[in-house]
Structures are given as C-alpha cells and as structure tokens.
Amino acid sequence: MSKSLAQLVAEHGHTLPATRPPVANYLSTTRAGNLLFIAGQIAQRDGEPAGIGRLGAALSVAEGREAAALAALGLLAQIDAVVEGDAGRVKRILRLGVFIAAEPSFDEHSQVANGASDLLVAIFGDIGRHARTAVGVSSLPAGVAVEIDAIVELVG
C-alpha cells in the first residue's frame, strides 16, 4: 500500500490544510477522464489568507516563495480530497499556473513560483516535475501575493 498524501507532506514538515468550499460560482476541482483540474488556491495559514501584499513592495522574494509553498499545500489538499488520501493515484503533476501580485517593476516571478515547484518535486519526485506559467498581476483575492492552479494526471 502506498503512503498517504498527508504522510508524504508530513515527511517534509508540512500539514495539509482543510479544504474549503469555493467562495464564488465555480468548483474547486473538475475531472475529464484522468485529468484533474484544480481551481486557484491562495496562500493560507490556519485557514486565513497569508502572504498579504505585493512582491516588490510589501513582500520579499523569500516571503513570496513561502506564500507559493502555502498555496501549493492548498493544491495538495484538493488532490488529497479527490484521491481519498492515496498518493499512489497521482500519476503526474502536469502544469502549474502561478499568479503573483507584484509591482510593475518586479521581475523575479520564476523565483517566487519555485516555492510551489520545489515543494511538489520534493514530495512527488520526478512525477512532481511540471510545465509552469508564472505571471505578474495587479491584485489577487483577499490581498494575497500568490494564487496557484494546476492540472494533475491521475491513475485510473
């Protein structure tokens, strides 16, 4: 029997956050065959928005990386809910979309996005390697600095 996703996350010093229902007219996840599409997850700590502010102003790159890792934990919680804890059902993390609230002159989006990418690769190894887009935006929900969505391939 494979390890649970919660166990893999715990081995890296983290805890899966509780999933929350969508705050507007959308679904947290949808499936098309073996593809799982995960709606944007914001950085949260203890159920509250975290990493508030914009990169290049209120937040440093290191703080942005931490916010990206927190948002990635939200993605993992959504995956966990769909696979019912069975990490073995994750075939591959295919793509991340990383949205970063930043000042117009900020140009280190890829470094911020690495907070999420590094966590996913640490947890899943090679199947955690993914294509990625990291873009700067003027604002995000709840004033957070990072929001991430994903496409994940599942087994069966």
HUHUJO-V358634 format. One line per field, one symbol per residue. phi: phi as a letter, one per 30 degrees, with the letter a starting at -180 (. if undefined). A space follows every 10 residues. Layout:
phi=???
This chain:
phi=.ddddddddd dcibbddddb decbdacdbb bbicccccde ccdbbhiceb idkcdibdbd eddddddddd ddddedddde dddhiddddd daddaccccb dbdeddbced dddeededdd dddciedddb dabbbdbdab eiiddbbbca bbccdh
